[in-house]
Amino acid sequence: MRLLVISDSHSRKERLASVLKSEPTADAVFHLGDGAADMIFLKDCDPRTFFLVRGNCDSAFRQELNDTQSVTFDGVRIFATHGHLYNVKFGLDKLGLFAQMQQYNLVLFGHTHIPTDIYENGIHFFNPGSLADGCYGCVDITPKGIICLQKQLKM
């Protein structure tokens, strides 16, 4: 199973459309906030399953979107958040403690605009970076484990 992971698109609809088109094998798409309006507009044109969370710049979507999403694919427990509520700009301690307590295998977050791929205490922490800067990612869930891939949009 392949997950397309996008964050911090900040009104770059053309980049979102390009990434969606360039990753046709992705089974599901996660948008980790700060660009929810862009993704809400585009997801209606795409048959894949979308998981959207609200970022700190998505205040217009207080009613429509949650701050977090939890889902399980192929036995892998996934937690998705923008990250601002867990102070990820100051480290992963708070998010890591929460993920350990809830027994997540994969944590997807954004907010920092810095691509991050860390495996710690049995948990994969993955930040695709900012699509506004041309960064996104994919996560492959395989029988042998979780593989996180940082990608760069060809601009």
Backbone torsions as a table, in degrees:
resi	resn	phi	psi	omega
1	MET	NA	137.1	178.2
2	ARG	-117.9	131.6	176.0
3	LEU	-109.0	132.0	172.0
4	LEU	-92.8	127.2	-174.7
5	VAL	-121.8	121.9	-176.2
6	ILE	-130.0	144.7	175.4
7	SER	-148.3	157.1	170.6
8	ASP	50.5	55.4	178.5
9	SER	-79.5	-22.2	172.8
10	HIS	42.3	60.8	174.3
11	SER	67.6	22.9	177.4
12	ARG	-97.0	66.7	-177.2
13	LYS	-58.4	-37.1	-179.0
14	GLU	-65.0	-34.8	177.2
15	ARG	-71.8	-39.2	176.3
16	LEU	-60.5	-47.1	179.6
17	ALA	-60.9	-40.4	179.7
18	SER	-64.8	-43.1	179.2
19	VAL	-65.9	-44.5	179.0
20	LEU	-58.4	-40.6	179.5
21	LYS	-70.6	-35.8	-175.3
22	SER	-78.9	-10.3	-178.8
23	GLU	-124.0	61.3	-175.5
24	PRO	-68.8	-17.5	-178.5
25	THR	-86.2	-5.2	178.1
26	ALA	-66.7	132.3	-179.1
27	ASP	-83.2	-30.0	-179.1
28	ALA	-144.5	156.1	-177.8
29	VAL	-124.5	129.9	174.8
30	PHE	-111.6	127.4	170.0
31	HIS	-113.5	121.4	-170.8
32	LEU	-95.3	23.7	171.6
33	GLY	100.6	170.5	-173.7
34	ASP	57.6	64.7	-179.7
35	GLY	148.8	21.1	-177.0
36	ALA	-57.1	-39.5	-178.9
37	ALA	-60.3	-39.1	179.8
38	ASP	-63.0	-47.1	-176.0
39	MET	-72.4	-36.3	177.4
40	ILE	-60.3	-39.1	178.7
41	PHE	-66.2	-42.5	-173.9
42	LEU	-83.8	-27.6	-174.4
43	LYS	-65.4	-24.1	178.5
44	ASP	-69.6	-14.9	-179.9
45	CYS	-100.0	7.1	-173.3
46	ASP	-131.8	131.8	-175.9
47	PRO	-78.1	-8.1	-177.1
48	ARG	-72.0	165.1	176.0
49	THR	-80.7	132.1	-179.2
50	PHE	-114.7	139.4	174.1
51	PHE	-123.4	117.7	-175.9
52	LEU	-119.3	137.8	171.9
53	VAL	-123.3	156.9	-177.8
54	ARG	-86.0	133.2	174.3
55	GLY	-99.3	177.2	-179.0
56	ASN	-67.1	-18.2	177.5
57	CYS	-98.7	7.9	-177.9
58	ASP	-106.1	38.7	-174.3
59	SER	-62.1	-23.6	179.3
60	ALA	-67.9	-13.2	-175.5
61	PHE	-110.0	29.9	-179.5
62	ARG	-57.2	-36.0	-178.0
63	GLN	-83.8	-36.6	-171.4
64	GLU	-84.0	-31.0	-172.8
65	LEU	-119.7	149.2	174.6
66	ASN	-91.4	163.1	176.4
67	ASP	-76.4	-22.1	-177.6
68	THR	-142.2	161.7	172.4
69	GLN	-137.8	140.9	173.3
70	SER	-124.5	133.9	-178.9
71	VAL	-151.4	155.3	176.6
72	THR	-122.9	126.8	174.9
73	PHE	-124.5	128.0	177.1
74	ASP	48.4	40.1	178.1
75	GLY	80.6	0.7	179.6
76	VAL	-96.7	119.4	178.3
77	ARG	-83.6	121.6	-174.4
78	ILE	-116.7	135.2	174.7
79	PHE	-120.1	127.5	179.8
80	ALA	-119.9	133.3	178.9
81	THR	-152.6	158.8	173.5
82	HIS	-70.4	-42.2	175.6
83	GLY	116.5	-20.2	-177.2
84	HIS	-62.8	-32.3	179.8
85	LEU	-74.4	-11.1	178.5
86	TYR	-111.6	12.1	176.5
87	ASN	53.0	43.1	-175.5
88	VAL	-65.5	-17.7	175.7
89	LYS	-68.4	-14.1	-179.8
90	PHE	-111.5	12.2	178.5
91	GLY	123.8	175.0	-175.9
92	LEU	-105.1	12.5	-176.3
93	ASP	-58.2	-52.3	-176.7
94	LYS	-64.9	-45.1	179.2
95	LEU	-66.2	-40.9	179.6
96	GLY	-63.5	-42.3	178.6
97	LEU	-63.0	-44.7	177.6
98	PHE	-60.8	-46.5	-178.3
99	ALA	-62.2	-39.0	177.6
100	GLN	-65.5	-45.9	-178.4
101	MET	-62.4	-34.6	-178.1
102	GLN	-92.7	-1.6	177.9
103	GLN	58.9	46.8	174.1
104	TYR	-82.0	149.3	176.1
105	ASN	-97.0	-28.7	-175.3
106	LEU	-139.1	128.9	177.2
107	VAL	-119.4	122.4	178.0
108	LEU	-106.2	129.6	179.8
109	PHE	-148.5	163.5	178.2
110	GLY	-130.8	-132.6	172.3
111	HIS	78.3	-42.4	-174.5
112	THR	-80.2	-19.8	-174.1
113	HIS	67.6	10.7	-178.4
114	ILE	-110.4	116.5	176.8
115	PRO	-57.5	132.3	-175.8
116	THR	-141.0	134.8	175.9
117	ASP	-141.4	100.9	-176.1
118	ILE	-126.7	137.0	172.5
119	TYR	-115.6	117.6	-175.1
120	GLU	-146.6	132.5	178.3
121	ASN	53.9	36.6	177.5
122	GLY	79.9	10.4	-177.8
123	ILE	-123.2	133.5	172.6
124	HIS	-88.5	126.6	174.1
125	PHE	-110.7	120.9	-174.3
126	PHE	-131.5	123.3	173.6
127	ASN	-120.4	119.0	-177.7
128	PRO	-75.1	-5.2	-172.8
129	GLY	84.4	-169.0	-175.6
130	SER	-100.1	126.7	174.9
131	LEU	-65.9	-26.1	175.2
132	ALA	-60.2	-27.0	176.6
133	ASP	-97.0	4.3	178.7
134	GLY	90.2	9.6	-177.6
135	CYS	-102.4	142.8	171.7
136	TYR	-155.6	-176.8	-179.0
137	GLY	-153.0	169.5	173.3
138	CYS	-132.4	151.0	175.0
139	VAL	-127.6	124.2	176.0
140	ASP	-101.5	126.6	175.2
141	ILE	-103.5	111.7	-174.8
142	THR	-121.0	166.5	175.8
143	PRO	-60.4	-24.4	-179.6
144	LYS	-90.8	-7.9	178.1
145	GLY	143.2	-167.1	-177.7
146	ILE	-102.6	130.3	178.7
147	ILE	-122.0	118.9	179.1
148	CYS	-100.2	131.5	-177.3
149	LEU	-123.8	120.0	172.9
150	GLN	-81.9	137.6	-179.0
151	LYS	-132.8	158.1	179.0
152	GLN	-124.4	128.6	177.6
153	LEU	-69.0	132.4	176.7
154	LYS	-77.6	114.7	-176.2
155	MET	-114.5	NA	NA
